[in-house]
């Protein structure tokens, strides 16, 4: 069996990278829209879909259900749902990807039944699915377990609209219930809904195709149920990936001689640009670009800043690990407070092994002191976002690092090494027999 890894020669903290680095389609938007294909009676075309492992897994899952998923070229898919589909999600596929849970909403609404295992994904703390199950029950479904699987059945084959108050503004729960409500009987109101831009973007497209969704992007979303939607050959174009854009912007702050992040939406990154600006980073914000340019006449000694993750529009939990790498290179003490997942600071030990001065305070907080010189090390990617953070740390470090288990990185970043090479990073993908 072969496994891939990255070999990375570090810059030793020098600001030498330059050029443009392009942001791809949003992983979390494309995944959910592929699940939303179950709401349609005709063919759905998706464009600007990132070429990543998670997309392949959701495509495999839909195909296993009997859905026609055809790749039409680079970053483009045609999806067509037949009159009826298999309502049992493959455990082997579903457990490989956390986002498999979003399929349950539209599938249950379309077929009246769904059987699925506990979803997989990154190991970054407890990610209970109680919110999903409780919401389905309030919409008239029966939920029970059978042989380590959840079985959900809608009464008379139809979900019924209701008012739901989410205990926490979960983006995945909000999207799943919103999709399910499109085909439910009556009106559903989701209160304390998540505010992520991917939700409003999805709702806008679904409305173009016949859905009746109002309030998406606000804490209260109202959905009037109806029949199957029709795309009428109007393609869905995936929005840019704000997490990828933020990751590249943080890399630019660390290493840029002159780097422009292109094809991004700066409005979605205000929490990140605000934090970097408070650190002293000069950012040129364009309509679809973010540029950081090193001024050799300026000392460019960045200041420490405390960060606290929060649901959108707060600082994204998915950028907490890359930001921690940045904080190892600034002057002073920074507190990193992770409020979403209790297991998401586990990567800190590996950064300490590279020379970072990090003091764990509790499962949710750590103190980062800088600046410190990082040195090369063999690293193992523990999850998607920490894996990318290790790539950033290796780029800044002295010497040549190896990042193993990059499957985790490939789950969310399309050919990231090729894009990094274009701005001057000495990074190579190496395949090895194990």
N, C-alpha and C positions, 0 to 999 in steps of 0.2 A: 504494500500500500504506500502511496506517495502522500507526503504532507508538504505544504508550502510554508515558507518563512521569509522575512525581510532581513536583508543585510543592509545596514545603514552606517555610513561614515559621518560622524558628527562634525559640526561647524565650530565646536569649542566656544560657543557663545558669540561668534562673530556675525555681524549683520551683512550678509553677502548675497542673499537670495533676491532675485528680481524677475519681473515678467508678470504675466497674467495667469490666474488659475480659475478655471471655470467651475461653477456650481451646477450639479445635476438636478434631476427631478427628485422631489421629496419622497423618501422611502415610506414614511408614515401616511402620506397622502395616496400614493399609488397602491399600496397594500389594501387600504380601506376601500378604494374605488374598485379594485378587482373583486372584492367581496360584494360590493354594491351591484355588480353585474347580475346578481341573483334577483334584483328588483325589476329587470328589463325583460320585455317580450321579444326584442329584436337584438341584432348584433351591436355590441358596444366596442368602439375603438378607443384605445388609450395611447396617448403619445407622451414623449419625454419620460418614459418609465425607466428608472435606473436599472442597469445590468448588474444586479446584486443577488446574493444567495437567497435572501428572504423573499424576493420576487419569484424566484424559481420555485421555492417551497410552496408559496401560495398558489402558484400556477399548477404545481403537481397535485395539490390538495383539490383544487377545482376540477382538474382533469379526472382524478380518481372518483369524483362524484358524478361524472358523466357530462360535465360542462366542456364545451369545445373551446380550448384555449390555443390560439395560433399566433406564433410570433411572425410578424409581417416584415420585419427588418429591424435595424438598430433602434432600440428604445420604443418600439411600437408593437402593440398586441391587439388582436381581434378576439373578443370573447362572446360566445353565443350560448345561451342556456336553452336546452331542449325543454319540451313540455313538462317533463318530470325528471327529477334528479335523485341520486342516492342521498338519503338523509343521515347516513352514518359516516362520520368523519374518520378517516384512517388514523388510528393511533400512532402508527409509525411516522406519518408525515406531520400530523398536528402537534405532536410533542416536540418537534424540532423548531417550532416557531410560535412565539407568544401571540402574534397577531391572528393566529388561527381562530381565536375566540370570537373575532368580529364576524366571522362567517355565520355564527349561530343565529344572530339577529335576523338578517334577511332570509336565511334558509328556513327558520322557524315560521316567519311571516308568510313565506311563499308556499311551503309544504305542510305546515302545521305540526311538524315533528322534527327533532334533531337529536342525535346521539353523538356525544363527543367526550374525549378524555380530558383530564386536566391539562391545560396548554403548557407548552414549554417556553423557551426563550432564555434570556440572560439570567444568570444567577446573581441577582443584586438585591436580594431581600424578599420578604413576603409580598406576594402579589395575589391576594385572594380574589376569587371570582364571585364572592357572595353578592356583590352589587348587581352583577348580571342576573344571577338566579332569582334574587328577590324582585327585581324589576319585571322579569318574565312572569313570575307568579302574580304580581299585581296586575298584569295585563291578561290574566285569566288562564295561564298555563299551569300544568302540573309538572313538578320537578321531583325526580327520584333517582337514586343511584342503582346501578346494576353492573356487577363484575367490573368494578373500578372505572365505570363510565357514567356520565350524567345523561339521563334520558329526560327530554322536555317535550311535552305534548300540549298543544293548544286545544282548548275545549271546542268541539265542533270544527276543528281544523283552522280556527281563526283567532288571532290575538285581538283583544279589545282595548281601545284607547282608555287612558286613565291619566291621573296626575301623579307624577313621580318626583320626589325630592331626593336627590343623590346625597348620601352622607359625606362625600368628598367629590370635588369637581374633576372626576376622572375623564380624560379625553377619550379613552377607548370605550368606556361604558356609554358616554354621551353619544358617540358615533354609532355604536351597536344598537342602542335603543332608538336612535333617530331613524336608522335604516329600517328597523323592524316596524316602526310606527307608520312608515310610508304605505305599507300594505295592510295595516290593522283596520279594524272597524271603528269608526268614530274618531275622536280627537284625543291626542296625547300631549300632555304638557310636561316638559322636563325642567325642573327647577334646580338651581345650583349647578347648572350645566357648565362644562369646561368652555374656555374662551379661545382655545387654540385656533389660529387662522385656517388650519386644515379643515376644521369643521364648517366654517362659513363657506369655504371654497367648494367643499363637497355639496353643501346645501344649495348653493347657487346653480351648480350644474344639474342636480336632481330636479330643481324647480324648472329649469329649461326643458326638462324632459317630461314634465307633467306632475311632479310632486308639489305638495302645498306645505312648505316649511317656512316659518317666519321666526325671527329672533335669533337665528344661528349667529354665533359670535358674541352673544349676550348671555347673562345667567339664566334666562328663561327662553326656552325654545318650544314653539307650538307646531305640531304636525297634524294635519287633517288627512286621515287615511283614505286610500282609494285603490285603484287597480294598478296593474303592471305598467311600468313606465316604457316610453319609446324614445330611443336616442335620435331617431330620424336622421341617422348618418352624421350627427353632430359629434365630432370627436371630443373626448376629454383630454385636455392638455395638462399634465401634472405640474403643479406649482414648484418653484425652486425650493431646495432643501435648506431651511434656515439653520439646522444644526450643522450641516456640512459647511455652510457659509461661515458660521460662527467659529468652527474649528479652524478653517483656513485663515480667518481674521486673527485669531489668537496666534497661529503660527507666524503670520506676518509681523505681529507685534514683537515676537521673539527674535526674528531673523531677517526682517526685510531691509534690503538696500532700497528697493522700490517694488512693491507688490500690489497688484490690483486684483481684488476678488470680483469676478464678473458673473453676470446672470443671476444676481441675488436680489432680494427685496429688503433694503435697509430698514423699512418700517417694522419688519418682523424681528429685528435684532436690536431694538432700542435699549433693552436691558443690558445687552453685551457691550454695545458701543458706549453706553453711559459708564459702566464699570471701568472699561479700558481708558476712557477719557479721564476719569478720576485718578487713574494711575499715572497719568501724564502722557498717554499715547496720543499722538496727533493723527486723526483720521479724516480723510477727505470723503465725504458722503455724497455720492451721486444718486441718480434716479434708479439705476440698476447696478451700481458698483460701490465698492468700498476700497479705498487706497491708503496704504501706509508707506511713507517714504522716510528713510533715515536722513537726518540732517547732521553731517559730520561736524558742523560748528556748534551743535547742541550736545550737551552731555548725555542726553537720553537716559538719565537715571530714573527709572520708573519707581513710583511710590507704592507702598503696601496698601491694600484695601481689603475690607471684610466682605465676603459674599455669603448670601443665604439663598438657597434654591427655593423656588416657588413655582406654582402653576402659572402658565401664561396669563398676563404679560410679564411675570417676574423672571428672574434669572433661571435659565433652563437647567434642570437636573442633568440632562444629557451633555451639557458643556461644563459641568462641575470638575470633572477629571482633567480635561485639557487646560482649564483655567488654573487648576492647582499647579500644573507644570509651569505655567507662566509666573505664578507667584513665587516659585523657587528662585526666580531671576530678578526680583524687584527688591528694593531696599526697605527693610522693616519687617514687622510681624503682621501676618494676615490670618484671620479666622475664617475657616471654611465650614459652613454649617449646611449639612445636607438634610433637608426636611422631608423628602419624599420617600427614599428607600434607605432602610437601616443598614444594608450590606454594601453600600456603594463607596465606602472609603477603604475597602480592603486592598486596593491597589497601592496604597500609600507605602506599605512595607517595601515594595519593589523600588519605588522612587527613593526611599531612604537608602536602599542598597546601591543606588547610583550616586549617593552623596547628598541628597536633599535633607534639610533639617526640618523634620516634621514631628510634631508631638501629638499623638492621639489624645483627645480629651474624653471622649465617650463614643459610642457607636455612630453618633451623628455629627460630631465636631472634631476638627483637628486644627492645630496651630502650625502655620508654615512660616519659617524664618528665611530671609534672603538678604542679599543674593548669595547663592552657593554654586560652585562649579560642579557640574554633573560629569560623571565618567561612564564609559561604555560598560554594558553588561548584557548577559543573555536574559531575555525577558519572555514571559509567557503571557499571552493576551488572555485575561480572565473573562472579558465580556467585550461587547462592541465598542462602547465609548472609552473604557479604560485602555483598550487595545490601541485606539487611535492616539490616546494621550501618551502611551509608551513610544509610539512613533515620533511624536513631537519631542519627547524627552531625549530620544536617541539622536534626533537632528541637532539639538542644542549641545549635546554632550561631547566630551573629548574621547576620540577613539572610535572603534567600530563595534556597533551593537548588533545583536540578532534578536528579532522579535518572532517568537514561535506562535503556533495556533492562530495564524492570521485568518483562518476561516471566520473567526468572530468579527474581524474587521471587514472582510469581504461581504458579510451579511448586510452592511449598511453603506459602504463606500465603493463606488464603481471605479475599478482600476486606479485606486488612489496613488499607487506608485508611479504610474505613467504621468499623471498630472503633476505630481511633486517633482518628477524629473525635469519637466518643462520649465520650472522656476529655479532649477539648479541644485536640487537635493540629490545627493549621491545615495540612491536607494535601489536595490535590486531584489526581485523576487526569485527565490531559489527553491526548487523542488528536491525533496530528499526521500529516499526509500526508508521506511521504518518497519 
